[in-house]
Amino acid sequence: MAKCKRIPFPKQKICLGDFRHIMVIQGRNIKAPKEGVDFDEIFDDKLTIKVAVKTLGSLGRGVEVFDATNVGVTATHQIITIRVVLGLTSESWGVIKGVKYRFLTVPGDLDLDGRYTVIFATVRGPEGIKANFA
């Protein structure tokens, strides 16, 4: 078994091999309709980046799922980028292997050395289901 090449990260063990997921970061824009009351949501791909994903303890314990969509707002995953990503907000989204993640909080660079961005997110579900965009 390959030995973990550990990288310095506060209060947890992170290996370079943990950054194996490709995430597309999307921005969400809400466009007012010309007629009616249904707003259009437009997701623009902003950046593709390698990330480490850690499942938090809330997944599987009390998570509300309806029609393959997580309807709760509890953080289910911690996503760590291998570099600092500026401009992320709670209106930013991530897609990993066709699954959408809604960013809840982006505390930023926890050890203030300009190397990582830590994102707390909730998994919404498959990208093709309209309810996962809410």
Stockholm file with secondary structure:
# STOCKHOLM 1.0

chainA/1-134         MAKCKRIPFPKQKICLGDFRHIMVIQGRNIKAPKEGVDFDEIFDDKLTIKVAVKTLGSLGRGVEVFDATNVGVTATHQIITIRVVLGLTSESWGVIKGVKYRFLTVPGDLDLDGRYTVIFATVRGPEGIKANFA
#=GR chainA/1-134 SS CCCCCEECCTTSCEEGGGCCEEEEEEEEEEECCSSSSCCEEEEEEEEEEEEEEEECTTTTSSCCEETTEECCCSCCEEEEESSCCTTCCTTEEEEETTEEEEEEEEEECTTSSSSCEEEEEEEEEETTCGGGGC
#=GC SS_cons         CCCCCEECCTTSCEEGGGCCEEEEEEEEEEECCSSSSCCEEEEEEEEEEEEEEEECTTTTSSCCEETTEECCCSCCEEEEESSCCTTCCTTEEEEETTEEEEEEEEEECTTSSSSCEEEEEEEEEETTCGGGGC
//
